[in-house]
């Protein structure tokens, strides 16, 4: 897969680097992409819409109303049309508006309506680029899961030399091409993934469970399948399901069933990623009928479930990679490192319930990965799809190193 037939929006704001964007549009069109150029009003001072519309073969859009025709440019449908939005160049002004949800022009209204990934290539003078407000806005946009293409060092329009120069169009094109080019580094590998919660029955009506939605595990399974792996997904009770045809899903309800399903698949797995939130305890007895409320209190006796991750760590061979997850609320890294060593893991993925927009049910996550070799890698807040890619990238590096 490449940029061919992909729908790409190029958003241009009013900076001198806008004069370079016709080359980017030309490269994308030559590669077969469908390109729609959007410009802020100020961008017209630096590059003409005639040039860009000729190269993109589409009318350049700046306003909600098409010229004097009275026809409406629909920012919502355009935002849904795009497979990727690329903002280049992005001025400090537009950057601040993007970070804070201010949609005072057509380009920003499309941005606020878009559901696709976003790339941002800032361009401004070195002091503006180094300003704490700009750094904070870039960090905020990165926390939304957007890819930042950092400004480079060079001669600037002011005559000064420093960081703030927009990345060259050819390199931006390479970043876009890489984004749409799937990796096949897991071809021929069998990957076993667990996802979701487990439900431990108290009676036919009630259960002990947790808030896991299964989003992270399913994202990992989908990402592994896209990279060529033969994937088995052992999923606890969740309304979500994997869609990739290379994924075989085994549905389970409780921790005991997950233990059996995972052990049935583990010996043939090259890579096992245990993303499920498995219950640590289950009722000693499950009532055959609904328990009636007969008093002010109820005593529930629990027993430990089988430790699936530890049992896999005991039997894994040198050719197998085993990855666990740790959801912590205190002493996060110390507890994750202890779990890594105790259960004989190759990596452990740490997420904290104290992180905003991370963990259960969210579409984003912020993780730290600890490896058995002692590496501790902190990642910013990203979409769970991007987190899945980071985990698999690390798996691939580990395989190459081995």
C-alpha positions in Angstrom: 0.0 0.0 0.0 1.2 3.6 -0.7 -0.3 7.0 -1.1 -2.0 5.9 -4.3 -5.8 6.6 -4.1 -5.5 8.0 -0.6 -7.4 11.2 0.2 -5.0 13.7 1.6 -5.8 17.3 2.7 -2.9 19.8 2.7 -3.6 22.7 5.0 -1.5 25.8 4.4 -1.2 28.7 6.8 0.4 32.1 6.3 4.1 31.5 6.4 6.9 32.1 3.9 7.5 28.3 3.7 4.1 28.0 1.9 6.0 28.6 -1.4 7.4 25.1 -1.0 4.1 23.3 -0.9 3.5 23.1 -4.6 6.3 20.6 -4.8 4.7 18.5 -2.1 1.4 18.6 -3.9 3.2 17.6 -7.2 4.9 14.6 -5.5 1.7 13.4 -4.0 -0.2 13.7 -7.2 2.6 11.9 -9.1 2.3 9.1 -6.6 -1.4 8.7 -7.3 -2.9 10.5 -4.2 -6.1 12.5 -4.3 -5.1 15.9 -2.9 -7.3 18.7 -1.7 -5.6 22.0 -0.7 -7.0 24.2 2.0 -5.6 27.6 2.7 -6.0 30.2 5.5 -6.7 33.7 4.1 -3.2 34.8 5.1 -1.6 31.9 3.1 -2.6 33.6 -0.2 0.0 36.2 0.5 2.8 33.6 0.0 1.6 31.1 -2.7 -1.1 31.4 -5.3 -4.2 29.2 -5.4 -3.9 29.0 -9.2 -0.6 27.1 -8.9 -2.0 24.8 -6.2 -5.3 24.1 -8.0 -3.4 23.3 -11.2 -1.1 20.9 -9.5 -3.8 19.3 -7.3 -6.5 19.3 -10.1 -8.9 20.5 -7.4 -10.2 24.0 -6.6 -8.3 25.4 -3.6 -10.7 26.1 -0.7 -10.4 29.0 1.7 -13.9 30.1 2.6 -17.2 28.4 3.5 -18.9 30.0 0.5 -17.7 29.2 -3.0 -16.8 32.6 -4.5 -20.0 34.6 -5.2 -22.1 31.5 -6.1 -23.6 31.1 -2.7 -22.7 27.4 -2.7 -21.6 26.0 0.6 -18.3 24.2 1.2 -19.1 21.5 3.6 -16.4 21.3 6.2 -17.9 18.2 7.8 -18.0 16.0 4.7 -14.5 17.2 3.7 -13.1 16.3 7.1 -14.7 12.8 6.8 -13.4 12.4 3.3 -9.7 12.6 4.3 -7.5 9.7 5.1 -4.8 12.1 6.3 -4.6 15.8 7.0 -1.1 17.4 6.6 -0.6 21.0 7.9 2.4 22.5 6.3 3.6 25.1 7.0 1.9 25.7 10.4 2.5 29.1 11.9 2.5 29.8 15.6 -0.9 31.4 15.3 -2.5 28.4 13.5 -0.7 26.0 15.9 -2.2 27.8 18.9 -5.7 27.7 17.4 -5.4 24.0 16.6 -4.2 23.2 20.1 -7.1 25.1 21.7 -10.0 24.2 19.4 -10.4 27.7 17.8 -12.1 27.3 14.4 -12.2 30.8 13.0 -11.5 29.9 9.4 -12.5 27.1 6.9 -9.3 25.1 7.3 -9.6 24.9 11.1 -13.3 24.0 10.8 -12.3 21.1 8.6 -9.6 20.2 11.1 -12.1 20.2 14.0 -14.5 17.9 11.9 -11.9 15.4 10.7 -11.6 11.9 12.1 -8.4 11.0 10.3 -4.8 11.2 11.5 -3.0 14.5 11.4 0.5 15.5 10.6 1.9 18.9 11.5 5.0 20.6 10.0 5.6 23.9 11.9 7.5 26.8 10.4 8.4 30.1 12.2 11.3 32.2 13.4 13.6 30.6 15.9 12.5 32.6 18.9 8.8 31.9 18.2 9.6 28.2 17.8 11.5 28.1 21.1 8.8 30.0 23.0 7.3 28.1 25.9 3.8 28.7 24.5 4.8 27.1 21.2 6.4 24.1 22.9 3.3 23.7 25.1 1.0 23.8 22.0 3.1 21.2 20.2 3.1 19.0 23.2 -0.6 19.4 23.5 -1.2 18.5 19.9 1.1 15.5 20.2 -1.0 14.4 23.2 -4.0 14.3 20.8 -2.1 11.5 18.9 -0.9 13.8 16.1 2.4 13.3 14.4 4.7 16.3 14.6 7.3 16.8 11.9 9.8 18.9 13.7 11.2 22.1 12.3 14.8 21.9 11.2 17.8 24.2 11.6 18.7 26.5 8.8 18.5 30.0 7.5 15.2 31.7 8.3 13.2 34.5 6.5 14.3 36.9 9.2 17.9 36.4 8.2 18.7 34.6 11.4 19.9 31.0 11.5 18.4 28.4 13.9 15.5 26.0 14.4 12.2 26.9 12.9 12.6 26.0 9.2 9.9 23.8 7.8 11.0 20.3 6.9 11.7 20.0 3.2 8.8 18.9 1.0 10.6 15.8 -0.2 11.0 14.7 3.4 7.4 15.4 4.3 6.4 13.3 1.3 8.6 10.5 2.6 6.8 10.7 6.0 3.4 10.6 4.4 4.5 7.6 2.2 5.8 5.8 5.3 2.6 6.4 7.1 0.6 4.6 4.4 3.2 1.8 3.8 2.4 -1.2 5.9 5.3 -3.1 7.5 5.5 -6.9 6.8 8.0 -7.6 9.6 5.7 -10.2 11.2 5.1 -12.3 8.1 5.2 -16.0 9.0 4.9 -15.3 12.7 2.1 -16.5 15.0 1.0 -13.8 17.4 -1.2 -14.6 20.4 -3.0 -11.6 22.0 -5.4 -11.4 24.9 -8.0 -8.6 25.3 -10.8 -7.3 27.4 -11.9 -8.2 31.0 -13.0 -11.4 32.6 -16.3 -11.8 34.4 -16.2 -14.0 37.5 -19.8 -15.2 38.2 -21.2 -14.8 41.7 -24.6 -16.1 40.6 -26.5 -16.3 37.3 -27.1 -12.5 37.4 -24.0 -10.9 39.1 -20.3 -11.1 38.5 -17.0 -9.6 39.5 -15.4 -7.7 36.5 -13.5 -4.6 35.6 -13.7 -1.6 33.3 -11.5 -3.0 30.4 -13.1 -2.4 27.0 -10.7 -4.6 25.0 -9.7 -1.6 22.8 -5.9 -2.0 23.5 -5.7 -5.7 22.9 -7.8 -5.5 19.7 -5.7 -2.7 18.4 -2.6 -4.9 18.9 -4.2 -7.8 17.2 -5.2 -5.7 14.2 -1.8 -4.1 14.0 0.0 -7.5 14.1 -2.3 -8.9 11.4 -1.7 -5.8 9.2 2.1 -6.5 9.5 1.6 -10.0 8.2 1.2 -12.1 11.3 -1.2 -15.0 11.8 -3.0 -13.8 14.9 -5.1 -15.6 17.6 -7.1 -13.2 19.8 -8.4 -14.6 23.1 -11.0 -12.1 24.0 -13.0 -11.7 27.2 -16.5 -10.3 27.2 -16.6 -7.1 25.2 -18.9 -5.7 22.5 -15.9 -4.9 20.3 -14.5 -7.4 17.8 -11.5 -7.6 15.5 -12.2 -7.3 11.8 -9.0 -8.3 10.1 -9.4 -11.6 8.2 -6.0 -12.9 9.5 -7.3 -12.8 13.1 -8.9 -15.9 14.6 -10.9 -14.9 17.7 -11.5 -17.2 20.7 -14.2 -15.9 23.0 -14.0 -16.6 26.8 -15.9 -15.4 29.8 -13.8 -15.9 32.9 -10.2 -16.2 34.0 -10.3 -20.1 34.0 -11.5 -20.2 30.4 -8.9 -17.6 29.4 -6.2 -19.7 31.1 -7.2 -22.8 29.1 -7.6 -20.9 25.8 -4.2 -19.2 26.1 -2.4 -22.5 27.0 -4.0 -24.2 24.0 -2.4 -21.7 21.7 0.8 -20.7 23.5 3.2 -23.5 22.4 2.8 -22.5 18.7 3.0 -18.7 19.3 6.2 -16.8 18.5 5.0 -13.7 20.2 2.4 -13.5 23.0 1.0 -10.2 24.2 -1.2 -10.4 27.3 -3.2 -7.2 27.2 -6.3 -8.6 28.9 -7.3 -7.4 32.4 -7.7 -10.8 34.0 -9.4 -11.0 37.4 -7.0 -11.8 40.3 -9.8 -13.4 42.3 -12.9 -15.4 41.7 -15.7 -16.5 44.0 -15.1 -19.7 45.9 -18.6 -20.8 45.0 -21.0 -19.7 42.3 -24.6 -19.8 43.4 -26.9 -21.8 41.1 -29.8 -19.3 41.6 -29.9 -15.6 42.1 -28.9 -14.6 45.6 -31.7 -12.8 47.4 -31.0 -9.9 49.7 -31.8 -11.3 53.2 -29.9 -8.8 55.4 -27.9 -5.6 55.6 -24.5 -7.3 54.6 -23.3 -10.1 52.5 -20.1 -12.0 52.8 -18.4 -13.1 49.6 -15.4 -15.5 49.8 -12.9 -15.2 47.0 -10.0 -17.4 45.9 -7.1 -16.5 43.6 -7.4 -17.2 39.9 -4.6 -19.0 38.1 -1.8 -16.6 37.2 -1.8 -17.0 33.4 1.2 -14.7 32.8 3.4 -16.4 35.4 2.5 -19.8 34.0 3.5 -18.8 30.5 6.7 -17.3 31.8 7.6 -20.6 33.3 7.2 -22.6 30.1 8.3 -20.1 27.4 11.3 -21.1 25.3 14.2 -18.9 24.2 12.5 -18.5 20.8 9.3 -17.0 22.2 8.6 -13.4 23.2 6.3 -12.8 26.1 4.9 -9.4 26.8 2.6 -8.4 29.7 0.7 -5.3 30.7 0.6 -3.6 34.1 -2.1 -1.2 35.2 -0.9 0.6 38.3 -2.1 3.4 40.6 1.0 3.9 42.7 4.8 3.1 42.5 4.1 2.4 38.9 7.6 1.7 37.5 8.8 -0.2 40.6 5.7 -2.5 40.6 5.9 -3.0 36.8 9.6 -3.9 37.0 8.9 -6.4 39.8 6.2 -8.0 37.7 8.5 -8.1 34.7 11.2 -10.1 36.6 8.9 -12.3 38.6 7.0 -13.5 35.6 9.9 -13.9 33.2 8.7 -11.4 30.7 10.7 -9.9 27.8 8.8 -6.5 28.1 6.1 -5.1 30.2 3.8 -2.3 29.1 2.9 0.0 32.0 -0.1 2.3 32.0 -1.4 4.3 34.9 -5.0 5.0 35.9 -3.7 8.4 37.1 -3.0 9.5 33.5 -5.8 11.6 31.9 -7.3 10.1 28.7 -5.3 6.9 29.2 -6.2 3.4 30.3 -9.6 1.7 30.3 -12.2 2.7 27.7 -10.3 5.6 26.2 -9.2 5.6 22.5 -5.8 6.9 23.6 -3.2 5.6 26.0 0.1 6.8 27.4 2.5 3.9 28.2 6.0 3.2 29.4 7.6 0.0 28.2 10.2 -1.7 30.5 12.4 -4.4 29.0 14.3 -7.2 30.6 17.6 -5.6 29.4 16.8 -2.7 31.6 15.5 -0.1 29.1 12.7 2.2 30.2 11.0 3.9 27.3 8.4 6.6 28.0 5.9 7.4 25.2 3.6 10.4 24.9 -0.2 10.1 24.8 -1.1 8.4 21.6 -4.0 6.6 20.0 -4.2 3.0 20.9 -3.5 2.1 17.3 -0.2 4.1 17.5 0.6 2.5 20.9 0.1 -0.9 19.3 2.5 0.1 16.5 5.1 1.2 19.1 4.9 -2.2 20.9 5.3 -4.1 17.7 8.2 -1.9 16.5 9.9 -2.8 19.8 9.2 -6.5 19.2 10.8 -6.3 15.8 13.9 -4.6 17.2 14.1 -7.3 19.8 13.9 -10.0 17.2 16.6 -8.4 15.1 18.9 -8.0 18.1 18.4 -11.6 19.0 
